[in-house]
Amino acid sequence: MLKSSSLKPHSYEPTPANGLVAYFSMEIAIDPQMPTYSGGLGMLAGDTLRSAADLGTPMVAFTLVHRKGYFRQMLDAEGRQTEDAQPWNVEDFCVEQGPRVTVSLENRVVTLRAWSYDVVGRSGHLLPIFMLDTDLPENSDWDRSLTDHLYGGDSNYRLQQEILLGMGGVRMAHALGLPVNVYHMNEGHAALLTLALLEAQTGGGPLGQVTETDIEAVRRKCVFTTHTPVPAGHDRFSMEQSRRILGAERTARLEALGCCHEGLVNMTYVALRFSRYCNGVALKHGEVSQAMFPEYKVDAITNGVHGPTWVSAPFAELFDRHMASWRRDHLYLRNAIAVAHEELHEAHARAKESLLAEVASRTGLVLNPKVLTLGFARRAATYKRADLLFHDPERLMQIAQAAGGLQILYAGKAHPQDEPGKELIHSVIAKAKQYSGTDLRVVYLENYDWHLGAALTAGVDVWVNTPRRPYEASGTSGMKAALNGVPSLSILDGWWIEGCIEGVTGWAIEDGADDVAEAEALYAKLSTAVVPAYADPQHWARIMQTTIAFNGSFFNTNRMVKQYIRNAYYPVQLMELAAETAEVAHAG
């Protein structure tokens, strides 16, 4: 049983003059056995913290404990999704901390405690994650449940959770004696931490006492990462909800400070108003976000993934033999260009064998390891167009026959309240049944999670992504695939605009006027580029080499965290240091 490396509550040593970065995220993928994440946002948060620990970054993190997880997905024979809770024992993994803090919800006082889990970096650096928990006897039964379900309940439940995370997290950081200088909001769920900082800055005084100096003092401490170009992805709450749950005076303060939009309290606007730095998660997403919020400056830092977490065992062994320092510095993966073709094929064959064994274990289906296998796994949202591959069933069958067979592996959950997403899963599974007994095998794997995601991204031959532009903010699954030598076949959106070198790291699905045109472009690229390349082992091995060397070496959180340090966390200090270094050099 895994546990936090601490056996007792933390005692903290003095930190560098810059202090700590406090990273706030509603979900964090901490450990495969801890269901504290739902998908890409949580995976990104976990990978960020793992790389920060590897780099020795002075950082801590705050999230909610999510005692009953996100949900376990069950799919019946017709492809209908049902859900069940994922309870887990916090005590098996985490250490309870002593301090207690309170927040006000609907004029009730709710008490919070924190559990800590230490992320251990390569050199032993500890990065503590604090999970806030309301399951205490002094709270009502309802309040004890507020930190149970990730993205559970209705919008009232969501707002209460966001108050607990943002305002409760700031108060817990103070109670723990953490010298935080930078607060990083990973998405707008944590935006109300700015309100807690503002109240601390003004001593909790009335609205009229807030000055621009106070606001600037908060802004100097805050940075914000926005993750979605989809309007519905930005949390918004009615004024009635905000007055009732957050409080009338606080709501009036937010309204007066420009944090409301279209008559709603908008958490993205709260975060933007109080942040000195804001970024999107890919270069294109930065441009899209800038257009969405033209009154604010929006930068871009492209996402990455944590290499040691997502490189499969066969490829980790291969990298260890040929580039021993890759775990410390992912730029050494550029040397994949010199790895023998036979070794690459052998490593991938082992990863594919493990994946197909998992498929057989879950479904009873035995797939052919020699057949070209495509992977498509992500949240089942309609804009991701999981069914685009099936737009022309006859054309897809022709491609499968010409290729000597084709296998497509699907996975992905729909949010319990997302009926269109659930219907999309049902539609894909219904279409898959039409190909039973043919050269085309389509399998939808239930309960997409950390383990299945790792197996899929390492074991398929090609990673497919078909979002409707420009709604893919970044995407990280294709980055995981790239680390394992798996090229992408994708719409040019999100990270793939930066990562696609045609025929070298994968293939672009040409932009079209509508779904019909883009489906045709997908079929054309699959039949004229992907299938012929796969039929030539030497050609395919070169693609694997360049996919690792170009994309694996760059699209990782090792690089990404360094960019946050330079551009978001400590840009002034770094500029001052550069100036001092230049002065010394000139004087010498």
Secondary structure, 3 states (H helix, E strand, C coil): CCCCCCCCCCCCCCCCCCCEEEEECCCCCCCCCCCCCCCHHHHHHHHHHHHHHHCCCCEEEEEECCCCCCCEEEECCCCCEEEECCCCCHHHCCEECCCCEEEEECCEEEEEEEEEEEEECCCCCEEEEEEEECCCCCCCHHHHCCCCCCCCCCHHHHHHHHHHHHHHHHHHHHHCCCCEEEEEEECHHHCCHHHHHHHHHHCCCCHHHCCHHHHHHHHCCEEEECCCCCHHHCCEEEHHHHHHHHCHHHHHHHHHCCCEECCEEEHHHHHHHCCCEEEECCHHHHHHHHHHCCCCCCEECCCCECHHHHCCHHHHHHHHHHCCCCCCCHHHHHHHHHCCHHHHHHHHHHHHHHHHHHHHHHHCCCCCCCCEEEEEECCCCHHHCCCHHHCCHHHHHHHHHHCCCEEEEEECCCCCCCHHHHHHHHHHHHHHHCCCCCCEEEEEECCCCHHHHHHHHHHCCEEEECCCCCCCCCCCHHHHHHHCCCCEEEECCCCHHHHCCECCCEEEECCCCCHHHHHHHHHHHHHHHHHHHHCCHHHHHHHHHHHHHHHHCCCEHHHHHHHHHHHHHCHHHHHHHHHHHHHHHHHC
